[in-house]
């Protein structure tokens, strides 16, 4: 991907970093920048530029670049001061869909002379390097609105054609490795899954969802629908079905990805589907359940919002406390999500199905898997003891369970891989 860079630094002299507190003028500038950016006011950001900066990056170039950044990475959630070197301050900038280093330079009049996004790298994660017997290569799916970027993991020296599992990720801005910057999830679950299946002779494809990571789109968050994820998965299957290296294709849907898989499964040349931690309830119930324990006035407002949404009406005036779950730009997506009833969809699946449910999943309770199995009696069903939503071993204790979400070196639950391998090898 061409990294979206928005900036132009006039000339910054490199000097050694001096550890110090965030200067007040930089704090003010960053607060103004964040406000203007999140309120879609590129002209106001441009007004912060120095004369030299305006000449180097005129508004007709700066404005579309800013709009593209907002479309790709969403709002700027928070900034954390890292250091300042001479006139250049460095911040860790957490957007809805990714995290960068935001470099900001001011002149003596507190006008911007430099604005640059650069890659942010966490401390190296342990336990996620692919096995030496495997090769990883990039793949790219061109769509009507952009590209979907992913990774193919293959055994290095296969004796013939190998089965392929396409991993369809969970809800939110989830990347190809199964991580989610917005929620702090960094378990690398899909990369570990790719590694473990690869060692068993099974190829995998995993990919960044729309508007996440290296997957590019011209669309905005307000234009996103659940069906778009189905289109991406369908396109990926159709592209890979013609690849002579693969003997068959299986879908692995995780959480929301299982719902997406069920939407397309009868329209693609796929031999089977694995649904892991699939909610059995419709979206409106899931969303209402998330409001339990909140202040009563918020529950009441959310109920009114959902009542209107189920009638096809969106609500522009939403309490800021509900933006994380019902902001105007995602309401059409929620409406599309609420249309689907998993217990009906599961009955329509014609290919072999394996339902996987963890007993300590705090997101999708264990009865969800049981109800899906009851609705589809011929489906395979595995209940993995002490496995949580991210497919790792975890106790029922809430705090200890959630702690696994940020442990990239923690392996997947040992019983999981053999069950998947057996299913993949069995389907014809």
Secondary structure, DSSP 8 states (H G I E B T S, - for coil): ---------S-------B-----HHHHHHHHHHHHHHHTT-HHHHHTTB-HHHHHHS-HHHHHHHHHHHHHHH--EEEEEEEEEETTEEEEEEEESS-EEEEEEEE-TTS-EEEEEEEE---S--SS----TTEEEEEEEEE-SSEEEEEEEEEETT-SS-EEEEEEE--SSSB-TTS-BTTTTB---HHHHHHHHHHTTT-EEEEE--TTSTT-EES--GGG--HHHHHHHHHHHHHHHHT-TTEEEEEEEEETHHHHHHHHHGGGS--SEEEEES---S-HHHHHHHHTTTS-HHHHHHHHHHHHHHHTT---S---GGGHHHH-GGGHHHHHHHHT--HHHHHHH--SEEEEEEETT-SSS-HHHHHHHHHHSTTSEEEEETTB-TTSBB--S-HHHHHHGGG-TTS-B-HHHHHHHHHHHHH--
